[in-house]
Amino acid sequence: MDLLDRVLFLFKQKDWREVLELNKVECEVVTRKLLWVWPSESNLKLIKNTVNEFGLNGVISIGCGCGLFEWLLQEYSGLPVIGYEVNKEWWMSKYCNPHFIELNFPSLPPTEDILDPSYALLFCYFNNGPAFRDYVNCYNGDLIFIIGPGEGAGRHTDPEPFKPEFGGSKWTLCELQEVRDTKDFIAAYVREK
Ligand SMILES: C[S@@+](CC[C@H](N)C(=O)[O-])C[C@H]1O[C@@H](n2cnc3c(N)ncnc32)[C@H](O)[C@@H]1O
């Protein structure tokens, strides 16, 4: 069984723990089709605990791709995770990967009504700085997760987890954790009051 079939089989069984175990898979090309960051249980715990600490109701993931990371987070934490993507035609076509959560396609530029302030925002391997700032400008909540490569990883995201450019609003780093030993990091930022 190839990796995608294995993940789909486990997804249907709702066996998120076994999907997490597949993080040892070596083949980057295949895994990147599914997700850029294959989390550990302690990575999911960090997100869950931080969301709970801030008394928030869930997570909105911007640029969630096929939503496998989001499904894992949802199953692990019990928190609702809402996924936003662009390019509806592609994601609804027969050529794309299966989706692991429902995908939503907001009209752009984003507006306040699509970003419930009682949810944290998540940007995992997001790659569009101006769009990131558009979302942040419309968000009235207090917690943003950024997942991306640390220095020396040889990969690039915009925003980067350590030097995000938020635009007009001010945010402080409150949590940081490496994704296993990948040189990718989860950074949580809280709004400065
Ligand atoms: C490198 S992929 C990361 C996908 C997924 N988060 C992951 O970690 O596997 C970046 C994703 O951001 C999406 N994206 C780019 N601009 C966007 C925007 N303005 N709003 C929502 N999603 C966007 C792309 O379609 C793409 O799926």
The ligand as an SDF file (V2000), in Angstrom:
LIG
                    3D

 27 29  0  0  0  0  0  0  0  0999 V2000
    2.8980   25.4570    0.8370 C   0  0  0  0  0  0  0  0  0  0  0  0
    1.1840   25.2220    0.8730 S   0  0  0  0  0  0  0  0  0  0  0  0
    0.9330   24.6440    2.5220 C   0  0  0  0  0  0  0  0  0  0  0  0
   -0.2930   23.7900    2.6470 C   0  0  0  0  0  0  0  0  0  0  0  0
   -0.5590   23.2420    4.0530 C   0  0  0  0  0  0  0  0  0  0  0  0
   -0.7970   24.2950    5.0100 N   0  0  0  0  0  0  0  0  0  0  0  0
    0.6000   22.3840    4.5270 C   0  0  0  0  0  0  0  0  0  0  0  0
    1.3030   22.7930    5.4510 O   0  0  0  0  0  0  0  0  0  0  0  0
    0.7660   21.2810    3.9890 O   0  0  0  0  0  0  0  0  0  0  0  0
    0.5090   26.8840    0.9650 C   0  0  0  0  0  0  0  0  0  0  0  0
   -0.9980   26.9150    0.7400 C   0  0  0  0  0  0  0  0  0  0  0  0
   -1.4910   28.2510    0.9240 O   0  0  0  0  0  0  0  0  0  0  0  0
   -2.5570   28.4510    0.0100 C   0  0  0  0  0  0  0  0  0  0  0  0
   -2.7830   29.9010   -0.1590 N   0  0  0  0  0  0  0  0  0  0  0  0
   -1.9920   30.7900   -0.8300 C   0  0  0  0  0  0  0  0  0  0  0  0
   -2.5380   32.0290   -0.7660 N   0  0  0  0  0  0  0  0  0  0  0  0
   -3.6890   31.9190   -0.0380 C   0  0  0  0  0  0  0  0  0  0  0  0
   -4.7040   32.8400    0.3820 C   0  0  0  0  0  0  0  0  0  0  0  0
   -4.6600   34.1310    0.0390 N   0  0  0  0  0  0  0  0  0  0  0  0
   -5.7340   32.3810    1.1460 N   0  0  0  0  0  0  0  0  0  0  0  0
   -5.7920   31.0580    1.4800 C   0  0  0  0  0  0  0  0  0  0  0  0
   -4.8730   30.1480    1.1050 N   0  0  0  0  0  0  0  0  0  0  0  0
   -3.8390   30.5640    0.3550 C   0  0  0  0  0  0  0  0  0  0  0  0
   -2.0700   27.7420   -1.2510 C   0  0  0  0  0  0  0  0  0  0  0  0
   -3.1390   27.4220   -2.1100 O   0  0  0  0  0  0  0  0  0  0  0  0
   -1.4100   26.4960   -0.6700 C   0  0  0  0  0  0  0  0  0  0  0  0
   -2.2930   25.4020   -0.5720 O   0  0  0  0  0  0  0  0  0  0  0  0
  1  2  1  0
  2  3  1  0
  2 10  1  0
  3  4  1  0
  4  5  1  0
  5  6  1  0
  5  7  1  0
  7  8  2  0
  7  9  1  0
 10 11  1  0
 11 12  1  0
 11 26  1  0
 12 13  1  0
 13 14  1  0
 13 24  1  0
 14 15  1  0
 14 23  1  0
 15 16  2  0
 16 17  1  0
 17 18  1  0
 17 23  2  0
 18 19  1  0
 18 20  2  0
 20 21  1  0
 21 22  2  0
 22 23  1  0
 24 25  1  0
 24 26  1  0
 26 27  1  0
M  CHG  2   2   1   9  -1
M  END
$$$$
